[in-house]
Amino acid sequence: MLTEGIRGRVSGGGANRFLAPDSETARLYEEARRLMPGGTSRLHYYSAPYPIYARSGKGQVLTDVDGVERIDFLNNMTALIHGHANPRINQAIVEQLERGTAFSEPTPEEVALARLMVERVPSVEQIRFANSGTEAVMLAIKLARAFTGRSRIAKFEGFYHGYYDYVQVSFSSTPDNWGPVDAPAAVPSSGGLADSVVREDVLVLPFNDREAVEGLMDRHGRSLAAVICDPLSNRAGFPRPAEGFLDYLRQVTRHYGIVLIFDEVISFRLGYHGAQGKYGGDPDLTTFGKIMGGGLPIGAVGGRADIMALLDPTQGPPRVLSGGTFSGNPLSMVAGYAAMEQLTPEVYARLDALGERLRSGGNAVFRATGEPAQFSGDGSLFRIVLTDEPLTDYRAGVRRAKPATRLSQLHRLLLDEGVIIARDGLGCLSTPMDETDVDFFLAALERAVERLTAGTASP
Ligand SMILES: Cc1ncc(COP(=O)(O)O)c(C=O)c1O
């Protein structure tokens, strides 16, 4: 088995030969830095002093350009639920390549994926495809504005929804700028936002705090077009929705005539009917991305037919315009269909059990080593958060957490032990994995945490 081989080679560290100055990675990165700002196209790609470069992936194993194999617990930031080079997805892509990669005309493959999604998610009566989660969020917000005739939106503190201006607010607030707990400040999380975004256009809500949300809704509810919420927000540390909180959001948004958007770009991983199938909430619109594309670029908005009708061109110019040269392209459609089709309720149940094994085993490692940290998440998603405070909202994961540099050290040590997660602690499982991979992760974690606490943190 692949994992046995990897265990033999990297047990006790030694996988990080990419850090040697004469490595292929070092050479590539030096050139990349000359050509691209910071050497990268995507913020996540970078980790100091430079990232590993992927050569290839198969199943749960990723091989870097220096020939080192590691188990991939990140899977293109959770997008590859079947790991790398899944045979059915690959076959679907190859067959589509023969027929053509993209057309000015729609294809049967677009209809097939639309049918699958509408049949799977009860709140989705109709769907519109886009190219990324960011585009899907952008379109959902525009739909909400056009439907309500209002402009302002509300989002939760610490929640990430991509890089559209109106959601690049308060996903990385810090104690010195986040303001009162019951009325969080709107803080820009990126440069380049229009002044009005932070000043007027976005209201920031505290997650799981019904009383505070009630107060803010009393004051601002009638001016809001949308409330956007991720039922299980990665960036906020995966706080689980408190009993009844999502139902309350449903009720209060309905009361004020606000469109409730669930962002399930990541959390759609949680089950056959997505996060809403697991936690409830019955949104008006849902945004999708990542796993729905089977490894190719994708995004989508789905939801109530009367809201989606704003995109309908059959009765004259639609009220909301959305285009995208590659929206609904058949390569993403067939890859997505092949990925989704393999995700049966039984497959989700197996991933859930593996996820539980990883999170509870990981928490046991932290308890045994005395490191104040925890594994959060649900289903096939997990995140290492460096605090033992119960995670009810974004602030709980930040308030007393160890500095981000410690998490980066742990990330690097895990790489050295043959395990890939994100440098901010995010990780996920893929269907090729089994208990051996999870146990490999746990053994690697134990050694990495021992090295971290012993202060021998430079692999
Ligand atoms: C919850 C959530 N929404 C939206 C996005 C944006 O998706 P994309 O990166 O495909 O633009 C992300 C990306 O990580 C996400 O995690």
The ligand as an SDF file (V2000), in Angstrom:
LIG
                    3D

 16 16  0  0  0  0  0  0  0  0999 V2000
  -16.9690   29.2920    2.1440 C   0  0  0  0  0  0  0  0  0  0  0  0
  -16.3260   29.7830    0.8880 C   0  0  0  0  0  0  0  0  0  0  0  0
  -17.0280   30.5640    0.0580 N   0  0  0  0  0  0  0  0  0  0  0  0
  -16.5110   31.0140   -1.1000 C   0  0  0  0  0  0  0  0  0  0  0  0
  -15.2250   30.7070   -1.4570 C   0  0  0  0  0  0  0  0  0  0  0  0
  -14.6540   31.2060   -2.7500 C   0  0  0  0  0  0  0  0  0  0  0  0
  -14.5200   30.1590   -3.6540 O   0  0  0  0  0  0  0  0  0  0  0  0
  -13.4220   30.2490   -4.8260 P   0  0  0  0  0  0  0  0  0  0  0  0
  -12.0820   30.1220   -4.1680 O   0  0  0  0  0  0  0  0  0  0  0  0
  -13.7520   29.0690   -5.7120 O   0  0  0  0  0  0  0  0  0  0  0  0
  -13.6070   31.5500   -5.4980 O   0  0  0  0  0  0  0  0  0  0  0  0
  -14.4430   29.9020   -0.6250 C   0  0  0  0  0  0  0  0  0  0  0  0
  -13.0710   29.5550   -0.9880 C   0  0  0  0  0  0  0  0  0  0  0  0
  -12.3200   28.9520   -0.2560 O   0  0  0  0  0  0  0  0  0  0  0  0
  -15.0110   29.4360    0.5910 C   0  0  0  0  0  0  0  0  0  0  0  0
  -14.2970   28.6920    1.4320 O   0  0  0  0  0  0  0  0  0  0  0  0
  1  2  1  0
  2  3  1  0
  2 15  2  0
  3  4  2  0
  4  5  1  0
  5  6  1  0
  5 12  2  0
  6  7  1  0
  7  8  1  0
  8  9  2  0
  8 10  1  0
  8 11  1  0
 12 13  1  0
 12 15  1  0
 13 14  2  0
 15 16  1  0
M  END
$$$$
